[in-house]
Amino acid sequence: MNHRLSGAEKLYQFFFIVGISLFFPFSISQASEKGNPVLIPSGEFFMGTEDGTESELPIHKVYLKAFKIDRYEVTNLQFETFDLDHTRSAASACDQCPVTLVTWVEANNYCKHQGGRLPTEEEWERAARGPEEFSYSFGPKADISKANYGNEFKAGAKPVHSFQPNGFGLYNMSGNVWEWVHNWFSFYPQPSAPAVRDNKKSGEKLLRGGSWYNKAYYVHAGMRFTLKPGTRLNSVGFRCAREAG
């Protein structure tokens, strides 16, 4: 027989839910919205940077259709609903810290399970630069007060909602942890006859964003880094993307 709540019980239930929501606003909101995706409008931007290596050149214009990307890096708590056996890194151990020690395959499978995918590196860079097309997610110049980078290795990652979001409302696109993206490494197309380039990284996946112990050079929105897709590092995490429709 079903129990019908009395008026007093309903009132208690209401205040209990409100109280929990006020006490844990981030975790409840994030869990219910699958990463709280943000719509990035269609448009053009300049991809790459002259401050890096030949891997980041030439700077070139890219047009992208609208897409969605998670406001936050995927957390330990979120990933563990998908993989109950996952072991947290001591450098990123809190519930709302970014999940790390995940391979590209595991990150890709998680995003698919959530109805999404890993962002392409073009999508990631557009999202990181924000509508202003800044060099860093937090602004045009390096500023150690605005992101988690340039620290000692023992400092570790911070919760995914730390610091201020960029112009698109995205958190920690520069620093905190490196983020897997969809692409295999390849050099950007040359506008004229290309020089001979060593493409030995072609069997590696790309990461973006830098981590808490990297210098400003690595957290620049245009910088690229590569790893074998089966690699696990305590400074590598991810966020998911989705189609706009």
One Martini backbone bead per residue (centre of mass of N, CA, C, O) as a GRO file, in nm:
protein
  245
    1MET     BB    1   0.095   0.036   0.024
    2ASN     BB    2   0.073   0.361  -0.023
    3HIS     BB    3   0.225   0.654   0.100
    4ARG     BB    4   0.084   0.951   0.208
    5LEU     BB    5   0.173   1.260   0.241
    6SER     BB    6   0.182   1.491   0.457
    7GLY     BB    7   0.211   1.819   0.510
    8ALA     BB    8   0.461   1.795   0.698
    9GLU     BB    9   0.627   1.601   0.516
   10LYS     BB   10   0.641   1.787   0.270
   11LEU     BB   11   0.785   2.020   0.413
   12TYR     BB   12   1.035   1.860   0.498
   13GLN     BB   13   1.122   1.772   0.212
   14PHE     BB   14   1.163   2.052   0.097
   15PHE     BB   15   1.382   2.155   0.304
   16PHE     BB   16   1.583   1.929   0.252
   17ILE     BB   17   1.641   1.986  -0.048
   18VAL     BB   18   1.721   2.282  -0.018
   19GLY     BB   19   1.951   2.236   0.183
   20ILE     BB   20   2.124   2.055   0.001
   21SER     BB   21   2.148   2.259  -0.236
   22LEU     BB   22   2.296   2.478  -0.066
   23PHE     BB   23   2.536   2.295   0.031
   24PHE     BB   24   2.544   2.140  -0.282
   25PRO     BB   25   2.529   2.308  -0.563
   26PHE     BB   26   2.736   2.186  -0.761
   27SER     BB   27   2.691   1.875  -0.758
   28ILE     BB   28   2.392   1.873  -0.842
   29SER     BB   29   2.402   2.038  -1.101
   30GLN     BB   30   2.618   1.874  -1.248
   31ALA     BB   31   2.484   1.591  -1.240
   32SER     BB   32   2.212   1.690  -1.399
   33GLU     BB   33   2.391   1.829  -1.667
   34LYS     BB   34   2.634   1.685  -1.794
   35GLY     BB   35   2.853   1.938  -1.749
   36ASN     BB   36   2.720   2.196  -1.837
   37PRO     BB   37   2.669   2.294  -2.125
   38VAL     BB   38   2.799   2.508  -2.383
   39LEU     BB   39   2.728   2.737  -2.627
   40ILE     BB   40   2.899   2.762  -2.935
   41PRO     BB   41   2.916   2.962  -3.178
   42SER     BB   42   2.940   3.030  -3.479
   43GLY     BB   43   3.268   3.071  -3.646
   44GLU     BB   44   3.565   3.257  -3.650
   45PHE     BB   45   3.924   3.181  -3.612
   46PHE     BB   46   4.253   3.192  -3.484
   47MET     BB   47   4.489   2.936  -3.524
   48GLY     BB   48   4.746   2.941  -3.317
   49THR     BB   49   5.114   3.013  -3.267
   50GLU     BB   50   5.425   3.201  -3.237
   51ASP     BB   51   5.506   3.088  -2.928
   52GLY     BB   52   5.605   2.813  -3.034
   53THR     BB   53   5.607   2.578  -3.274
   54GLU     BB   54   5.561   2.409  -3.566
   55SER     BB   55   5.291   2.282  -3.452
   56GLU     BB   56   5.151   2.594  -3.438
   57LEU     BB   57   5.204   2.609  -3.749
   58PRO     BB   58   5.016   2.807  -3.894
   59ILE     BB   59   4.831   3.064  -3.875
   60HIS     BB   60   4.469   3.006  -3.895
   61LYS     BB   61   4.163   2.999  -4.037
   62VAL     BB   62   3.851   2.902  -3.869
   63TYR     BB   63   3.549   2.723  -3.923
   64LEU     BB   64   3.256   2.684  -3.709
   65LYS     BB   65   3.017   2.524  -3.588
   66ALA     BB   66   2.803   2.478  -3.366
   67PHE     BB   67   2.857   2.393  -3.011
   68LYS     BB   68   2.919   2.184  -2.730
   69ILE     BB   69   3.064   2.240  -2.396
   70ASP     BB   70   3.193   2.188  -2.109
   71ARG     BB   71   3.231   2.386  -1.832
   72TYR     BB   72   3.374   2.131  -1.714
   73GLU     BB   73   3.558   1.915  -1.589
   74VAL     BB   74   3.574   1.600  -1.523
   75THR     BB   75   3.500   1.424  -1.245
   76ASN     BB   76   3.539   1.185  -1.023
   77LEU     BB   77   3.238   1.140  -0.956
   78GLN     BB   78   3.143   1.105  -1.246
   79PHE     BB   79   3.334   0.876  -1.347
   80GLU     BB   80   3.248   0.664  -1.114
   81THR     BB   81   2.967   0.601  -1.253
   82PHE     BB   82   3.126   0.446  -1.494
   83ASP     BB   83   3.395   0.371  -1.305
   84LEU     BB   84   3.424   0.190  -1.015
   85ASP     BB   85   3.758   0.123  -1.047
   86HIS     BB   86   3.869   0.387  -1.014
   87THR     BB   87   4.177   0.564  -0.955
   88ARG     BB   88   4.293   0.809  -0.775
   89SER     BB   89   4.476   1.084  -0.759
   90ALA     BB   90   4.662   1.256  -0.525
   91ALA     BB   91   4.658   1.529  -0.714
   92SER     BB   92   4.321   1.449  -0.765
   93ALA     BB   93   4.102   1.358  -0.502
   94CYS     BB   94   3.853   1.504  -0.512
   95ASP     BB   95   3.535   1.498  -0.614
   96GLN     BB   96   3.575   1.798  -0.778
   97CYS     BB   97   3.801   1.694  -0.919
   98PRO     BB   98   3.975   1.607  -1.175
   99VAL     BB   99   4.000   1.356  -1.368
  100THR     BB  100   4.253   1.104  -1.381
  101LEU     BB  101   4.408   0.841  -1.514
  102VAL     BB  102   4.318   0.861  -1.826
  103THR     BB  103   4.254   0.755  -2.119
  104TRP     BB  104   4.144   0.818  -2.425
  105VAL     BB  105   3.944   0.584  -2.438
  106GLU     BB  106   3.797   0.644  -2.169
  107ALA     BB  107   3.710   0.930  -2.238
  108ASN     BB  108   3.551   0.861  -2.494
  109ASN     BB  109   3.352   0.661  -2.360
  110TYR     BB  110   3.226   0.853  -2.162
  111CYS     BB  111   3.109   1.057  -2.361
  112LYS     BB  112   2.929   0.854  -2.508
  113HIS     BB  113   2.764   0.773  -2.254
  114GLN     BB  114   2.665   1.094  -2.240
  115GLY     BB  115   2.606   1.181  -2.552
  116GLY     BB  116   2.899   1.237  -2.665
  117ARG     BB  117   3.232   1.386  -2.697
  118LEU     BB  118   3.519   1.476  -2.799
  119PRO     BB  119   3.682   1.738  -2.874
  120THR     BB  120   3.811   1.913  -3.093
  121GLU     BB  121   4.079   2.118  -3.131
  122GLU     BB  122   3.917   2.347  -3.257
  123GLU     BB  123   3.700   2.366  -3.042
  124TRP     BB  124   3.880   2.402  -2.800
  125GLU     BB  125   4.023   2.667  -2.886
  126ARG     BB  126   3.778   2.843  -2.920
  127ALA     BB  127   3.673   2.809  -2.631
  128ALA     BB  128   3.931   2.908  -2.480
  129ARG     BB  129   3.949   3.202  -2.610
  130GLY     BB  130   3.689   3.304  -2.671
  131PRO     BB  131   3.529   3.582  -2.803
  132GLU     BB  132   3.821   3.745  -2.790
  133GLU     BB  133   4.073   3.568  -2.860
  134PHE     BB  134   4.264   3.478  -2.651
  135SER     BB  135   4.562   3.339  -2.537
  136TYR     BB  136   4.396   3.302  -2.281
  137SER     BB  137   4.125   3.215  -2.110
  138PHE     BB  138   4.169   3.477  -1.900
  139GLY     BB  139   4.348   3.632  -2.132
  140PRO     BB  140   4.611   3.811  -2.298
  141LYS     BB  141   4.778   3.746  -2.033
  142ALA     BB  142   4.972   3.637  -1.808
  143ASP     BB  143   4.812   3.503  -1.489
  144ILE     BB  144   4.854   3.340  -1.187
  145SER     BB  145   4.571   3.441  -1.047
  146LYS     BB  146   4.366   3.297  -1.290
  147ALA     BB  147   4.522   3.014  -1.253
  148ASN     BB  148   4.638   2.666  -1.254
  149TYR     BB  149   4.974   2.755  -1.259
  150GLY     BB  150   5.314   2.753  -1.180
  151ASN     BB  151   5.357   2.514  -0.988
  152GLU     BB  152   5.411   2.278  -0.791
  153PHE     BB  153   5.358   1.949  -0.809
  154LYS     BB  154   5.234   1.916  -0.510
  155ALA     BB  155   4.977   2.097  -0.542
  156GLY     BB  156   4.780   2.037  -0.762
  157ALA     BB  157   4.460   2.016  -0.817
  158LYS     BB  158   4.150   2.173  -0.867
  159PRO     BB  159   3.853   2.240  -0.864
  160VAL     BB  160   3.654   2.290  -1.151
  161HIS     BB  161   3.527   2.579  -1.017
  162SER     BB  162   3.772   2.737  -1.030
  163PHE     BB  163   3.774   3.037  -1.073
  164GLN     BB  164   3.720   3.211  -1.363
  165PRO     BB  165   3.549   3.243  -1.633
  166ASN     BB  166   3.513   3.283  -1.944
  167GLY     BB  167   3.332   3.429  -2.203
  168PHE     BB  168   3.172   3.134  -2.224
  169GLY     BB  169   3.182   2.990  -1.922
  170LEU     BB  170   3.467   2.854  -1.882
  171TYR     BB  171   3.670   2.625  -1.696
  172ASN     BB  172   4.000   2.557  -1.702
  173MET     BB  173   4.149   2.590  -1.998
  174SER     BB  174   4.387   2.703  -1.823
  175GLY     BB  175   4.501   2.458  -1.668
  176ASN     BB  176   4.527   2.209  -1.410
  177VAL     BB  177   4.454   2.011  -1.675
  178TRP     BB  178   4.492   1.823  -1.914
  179GLU     BB  179   4.320   1.770  -2.243
  180TRP     BB  180   4.158   1.567  -2.422
  181VAL     BB  181   4.127   1.508  -2.770
  182HIS     BB  182   4.034   1.370  -3.069
  183ASN     BB  183   4.296   1.407  -3.216
  184TRP     BB  184   4.539   1.349  -3.416
  185PHE     BB  185   4.843   1.414  -3.504
  186SER     BB  186   4.911   1.710  -3.708
  187PHE     BB  187   4.997   1.924  -3.924
  188TYR     BB  188   4.950   2.210  -4.046
  189PRO     BB  189   4.869   2.357  -4.315
  190GLN     BB  190   5.026   2.483  -4.592
  191PRO     BB  191   5.009   2.757  -4.811
  192SER     BB  192   5.263   2.625  -4.924
  193ALA     BB  193   5.536   2.479  -4.976
  194PRO     BB  194   5.648   2.246  -4.775
  195ALA     BB  195   5.837   2.153  -4.542
  196VAL     BB  196   6.018   1.928  -4.392
  197ARG     BB  197   5.848   1.703  -4.163
  198ASP     BB  198   5.830   1.549  -3.856
  199ASN     BB  199   5.576   1.278  -3.816
  200LYS     BB  200   5.617   1.095  -3.541
  201LYS     BB  201   5.328   1.188  -3.391
  202SER     BB  202   5.090   1.039  -3.555
  203GLY     BB  203   5.042   0.818  -3.300
  204GLU     BB  204   4.912   1.069  -3.147
  205LYS     BB  205   4.744   1.243  -2.918
  206LEU     BB  206   4.576   1.526  -2.814
  207LEU     BB  207   4.646   1.810  -2.603
  208ARG     BB  208   4.514   2.064  -2.371
  209GLY     BB  209   4.603   2.357  -2.139
  210GLY     BB  210   4.754   2.233  -1.924
  211SER     BB  211   4.893   2.262  -1.590
  212TRP     BB  212   4.976   2.334  -1.261
  213TYR     BB  213   5.309   2.292  -1.342
  214ASN     BB  214   5.300   2.476  -1.575
  215LYS     BB  215   5.381   2.707  -1.780
  216ALA     BB  216   5.260   2.955  -1.976
  217TYR     BB  217   5.347   2.828  -2.245
  218TYR     BB  218   5.137   2.570  -2.208
  219VAL     BB  219   4.854   2.748  -2.149
  220HIS     BB  220   4.821   2.828  -2.415
  221ALA     BB  221   4.563   2.799  -2.645
  222GLY     BB  222   4.773   2.708  -2.895
  223MET     BB  223   4.881   2.467  -2.757
  224ARG     BB  224   5.050   2.148  -2.802
  225PHE     BB  225   5.004   1.796  -2.710
  226THR     BB  226   5.144   1.458  -2.680
  227LEU     BB  227   5.003   1.113  -2.675
  228LYS     BB  228   4.946   0.814  -2.609
  229PRO     BB  229   4.626   0.675  -2.578
  230GLY     BB  230   4.732   0.473  -2.323
  231THR     BB  231   4.788   0.700  -2.133
  232ARG     BB  232   4.869   0.774  -1.783
  233LEU     BB  233   4.803   1.078  -1.596
  234ASN     BB  234   4.790   1.309  -1.318
  235SER     BB  235   4.755   1.564  -1.558
  236VAL     BB  236   4.507   1.408  -1.709
  237GLY     BB  237   4.206   1.494  -1.874
  238PHE     BB  238   3.857   1.610  -1.933
  239ARG     BB  239   3.605   1.698  -2.177
  240CYS     BB  240   3.294   1.746  -2.329
  241ALA     BB  241   3.102   1.716  -2.629
  242ARG     BB  242   2.844   1.854  -2.857
  243GLU     BB  243   2.593   1.898  -3.034
  244ALA     BB  244   2.375   2.163  -3.087
  245GLY     BB  245   2.097   1.993  -3.155
   0.00000   0.00000   0.00000
